[in-house]
């Protein structure tokens, strides 16, 4: 049955999720590791992203460059990504060739080389990536706002890591991280596409079942302390544009409040898919867009809410027009939040927001790759049922829920306000 999701656990701890999808003769295979910025401490920030890079540098069976050639030869696509809670590797291929993806991932799970010369070459690449991000004022501002809004939780570090750590980390640090977290017992394999489900499980067992489970993963016990008042930070740098970012604490994905927050965000900042692979947000009918952009105060405004394993942040970012008054812009943002706290949204506005979320979610989950993404992502930050009941939980949100969440999470004492102030001679 095409809609059925097969969910099994191998003896070595690897979780396997398989879904048949016969809309096209393609298949997508993903391997999700439960490791990201959340598992890093000062001194090794950015290590998960760096390990992701190193696992493309070759094994004895698949030397450097071989994966690219093999997948391209078969007409497939592949890549990887690292974020707060996960690192994921994926390939989408003609269905009859999907076994290649299984072979690649099973091999580099245990046989990645971490050649010292390659480590040093990649250090230069990652530092260049970090410097590229620093060319964007919004990155500089967001990095500082996040570090001020979160005092102790590892989410406070950008996935790319701090430059001081990127310069001092060693090959042994990287290899130790790889051996600790990139193991069957800390991973989920996901296959979606045009195949027989039971036969695919057998293939995955054959590829991964003999691998050792790996050591116990160090638990993350850190809990962010309560915020006891508004925090502010100013970042200066080159450019001619002011930016405002306001951050509030947001609930974890497993909390019911997250779904009410998702509806609130759609009303305030526009519809989005709440995934790293979803369509672009549509904010033109949102309250903040109408108040700031249509109101002639800003060139753009966007909001950010993502499902995460632990409580994270909800952010509002405004790109000011040259002649806009910063205090007025800030006041408009806070006025719109107060409206949500004092006046319940209308039934029509609630229905519109729910329809927008449904549409964005549907667009983000229509392909075999996107289905595999959602199954792996949701099983990492919550569970498969989180994905399956996503729309149902959004539909159960009420006007009162939105107002309650606004009052609870968007209080003035719970915000961190950041400004990027351009300086013509900054950095010279």
N, C-alpha and C positions, 0 to 999 in steps of 0.2 A: 504494500500500500504506500503510495507516494508520500503522503503527509506524515507517515509514521517516522519517529525518530528512535533509532536503536541506540541504547545507552548501556555500555558494558564496561567493566573494569578488569584489566588484565592482572595476572598474579604479581607483576612487578609494580603495580600501582598506576599504570597508564590508564587514563579514562579515554574511552572511545565513543564518539558520537557520529552516527551515520544516518544520512537521509537521502533517499532516492528522489531525483528530480529529473524527469524525462522530457523537459521542454526543449532541450537542445542536446546534441551529442558531445557534451563537454562535462568535465568534472573538476572540482576544486578540492585541494587537500591543504589543510592548515594544521600547524603544530603550535599550540599555545603553551607557553611557559609562564608560571605564576611568579614572575620576577620583573621588577621595574624600579623606578625611583623609590618606591615604597620600601624596598629592601636595601637601600643604600644609606650609609652614614657619612658624616664629614670625613674627608680624606680619600674616599672612593666614589664621590658623586660623579655620575656619568658612566659608571662602570658597566651597567647593563647595556647601554647603547653601544659602548665600545666592544663588548663581547659579541653583540649582534653583528657588528662589522667583521670581527675576526672569524666568525663562523662561515663567512663567504671566502675565506682565504685558503681553503683547500684541505683535503685529506689525502691519504694514499690512494684511495679508490677514485676520488674526484679531485684531482689537483686544481690549483688556482685557475679559474677561468673555465673549467670543464662544465660546471653547472650552467653557466650562461649559454655555452655552445649547445649542450644537449637539449635544454628546454627550447631554445630558439629554433633548433633544427626540427623540432616536432610542432612548431607553431604555437607554443605556450607562452605564458607570462608568469613572472615570479617576483617576489620581493619580500621584505620583512619590515617590521615596525616595533618600536619600543616606546612605552609611555609609563604612566605612574604605576599601574598594577600588572603589566604584562609585557612580554616579548612574544611576537608571533611571526612565524615564517609561513609563506603560502605560495602555492603554484596552481594555476588553472591551465588545463591541457585538454586536447581531444580525449574523450573518455577512455579509449582503448590504450592510451599511454599514461594513465594516471599513476600506474605503479612506479614510474620513474620518480615521482615526487616522494613516495613512501621510502624508496631506496635512499634518496638523497638525505632526507631528514633523519632516518635511522642511523645512517653512517655518520653524519656530522654531530649527532647527539653524543657520540662517544669517541670519535676519532679526529676531531678538529685539532690542528697542529699547534697553533699559537707560536709560530716561528718568531724568534726574537727580532729578526730584521723586519718582518712584516708588522710586528707590534710597533716598532719605532716609525715605520712608514705611515702606519695608520694614526699614530699620535699627531703627525703633521696634518693629516686629512681632517681629523676631528677638531683640532685647534682652528683650522681654517673654517670649518663649519660653524664653530662657536663665534669666530670673528665676523662671519657673514651675518649671523643673527644680530650681532651688536650694531650693524649698520641700520637696523630698524628701531626707531624710538619706541615703538609699542613693545618690542621685546625687552628693552632695557627697563621700561616702566613696569611691565608685568612681572619681571623677575624680582624687582625691588618690592613691589606691592605684595607679592606672594610671600616673600621672605619676612616681611613685617607682619602680615596677617596671620601667618602660621609660625609659631615660635619654636616648636620642638618636633612636630611630626615631619617625617622625611618627605612628604609632599611639598615641603617648602623649597626643595631643590628642583631646578629645571632638569629635564631628562638629559640634556646635553652635558650637564655637570658644570661645576665652577672651574675656571681656568687653572687655578692653583693645583687642583686635584688632577686635572688632565696632564699637567706637566710633570707630576711626581709619581703617578701610578706606575707600577712595574708589571712586567710580564707575569710574574708569580701571582700578583694580585688578581689579574685577569683570569689566569688559569684556575686559581682557587675558586673564584666566583663561578666559572663555567662548571667545574666539577660539583659544586654544591647545589646549584639551582637548575641546571639544564639536564634533567634526568627524567626517566619515565614517571617516577612517583610524584613529580612536580609539574606534570604536563597533561594536556588534553589534546588528543588527535581528533580532527573533524574532517569528514569527507561528505561532500554533497555533490550529486550529479547523476549522470545517465549510466547507472550500473545496478547490479543486483546487490541489495544491502547485505545479505548474509555472506555473499562471496567477498564483498569488500571488507567485512570484519575479519574474515579468514586471512585476507592479504595483509591486513594491519597486524594481526597476531603473528604471522610469519615474519614480517619485517621487524617488529619491535618486541615480540614476546620473550625473546631470549636475552634481552639487554638487562643488566643489573639495575635494581630500582634506584640506587643512589642513596646518599646519606640523608638523615633527617634535616629538613629545612629549618633554619633558625626562625622562631616566631617573631612577628612584629607586635610588640606589646605597647608601643608608644600611644598615648592618648593626648590630644591637644588640650591644654587647660582652657577654662572659660576665658572669654575676652571681657575685660572690665572697663571698657571705655573706647571711644573712637581713637583710631591711630591715623597718623598722617606721615607721608613721605614725599619729598620732592626730588626729582631726577633732572639734572641738566645735561644738555648735550647739543650737538650740531643740528641745524635745521631751521625752519621758519614757522613750524606749526606746533601749537599746544595740544596736548592730549590729557584727558582725564580718565582715570580708571578707579572705580569704586568696587571693593570686594566685600562680600558678606560670607559668613559660614553657610555651607549647604549640607543637607543630610546625606548619609550614605545611600546607595542605590537600593538597598534592602529595606529601607524605612518607607512606610506608607507616605510620609510627608514628601518624599522625592517626587512622586507622581503629581501631587498637588503643586509642587514647585515647578514641574515641567509645564503645567497649564499656566501658572502665574507668569513664567518666563515667556510663553507664547503671547500672552496679552501685553506684557511690558516690552519685550524685545523682538518679537517675531517668531514665526514657526521655524523649527529646525528638526533634524532627524535624531539628534542626541547620539550620534555615532561619529567615528573618525572617517567613515566612508560614505556619509550621507550627502544629499544634495545641498546646495548653498542655501543658507537661511533667507527667508523672505520677510523683511522687516518693515516694508513700506506702509503697512496698515497698523503697525504696533503703536502703542501709546507714546513711547519715547521717540520714535521716528517722527511722528506727527508733531510732537511738542518741540523737538530740537531741530530737525532737518527742515521740515515744512515751516517751522517757526523762524527760520533764518538764522539760527544760532550755531549750527554745526553742519559740517560737510558729511558726517556719517556718525552712526551710533550702532553699536552691536552689543549683544549680551552673550554670555558663555555659561552653559550648564551641562555637565557631563556626568553620567553614572559612574561612581567610583566605589571601591571596596570599603574605604573608610570615609568619614565626612571630609569634604573638600571645600571648594569655594564657588560662589556664584559671582560673576564679574560683569560690570557694565563699563564699556569703553567708548569714549566720545572723542571725535576729531573736530576740534574747534575751527570755525572760520576766523580769518585774520583779525577782524574787528570785534569779535565777540568778547563780552565781559565774562571772565572766568567765574566770578561769584554768581552771576546770573545763570550761567549754564549749570553750575552745581546746584543752585536753588531749584531750577526746573526739574532736574533729576530727582531731588529729594521730595519735591511737591508731588510728582507722579507716584512715588512710593507711598507717600502719605495718603493719596487718594485710594490706593489699594487697601490700606490699613483701615481707613475710616468708612469707606463705602463699598459694599459688596458689588462685584461685577454683575452685569445684567445677565439674564438667562440667555439672551441672544449672543452676548459676547462670549459666554462660556461655551455655547454650542459651536460658535465659529472657531474658537481656539481648539476645541476637541477635534473638529473636522480637519483643521490645518495639521495637527499632530498626526492624525490618521494618514493623511495624504503623504506627508514627509516620511513617515515610518514605512509606508508601503513602497514608496520610491526607493528607499534605502535597502530594501530586502527583496528585490524582485529577481536578481540574478543568482546563479549558483554560487558565485564568489561571495556575494552579499549575505546569502543565507548561511554560508559557512562562517563568515565573519560573525554574524549575530549569535550563532550557536556557541562559538568559542568564546566570544567576548562575554556573553551573559553567564556562561558557566564559570568564568573566571571572577567576575565581580559579584555574582549572586548565584544563580542556577539557571538551568534551561527554562524552568517554569517562569522565570522573570521575563524572558523573551516571549514565551507563548502567551502569557497573560498581559503583556504590555498594554495593548489597546483596551482590554477590559478594565484594567486599573485606571487608565486615563479616563475612560467613560464614567467611572464611578466617582470621579472628583466632583464636588459640589461648589457652588458659589461661596458657601461658608468655609469650605476647606481652603480655598484660595486666600480669603481674607485672614483666616487663622494663621496660615503659613507666612503671609506678609507681616503680620504682627509679631510672630515668633522669631523669624530669622532676619528681618530687614530693619530692626531697631537701630537708631542712631548710634547707640553704644556698641553695636556689633559690626560696625563698618570700618574699613581701612580705606582712606582716600589718598590717591596718588596723583601727582601732577608731573607731567613732562614739560619743562620750561626750556625752550630753545635758546641757545647762546651762539651768536655768530662765530665767535672765536673759540668755541669749546673744542677741546681735543687738539688744538694747534700749539 
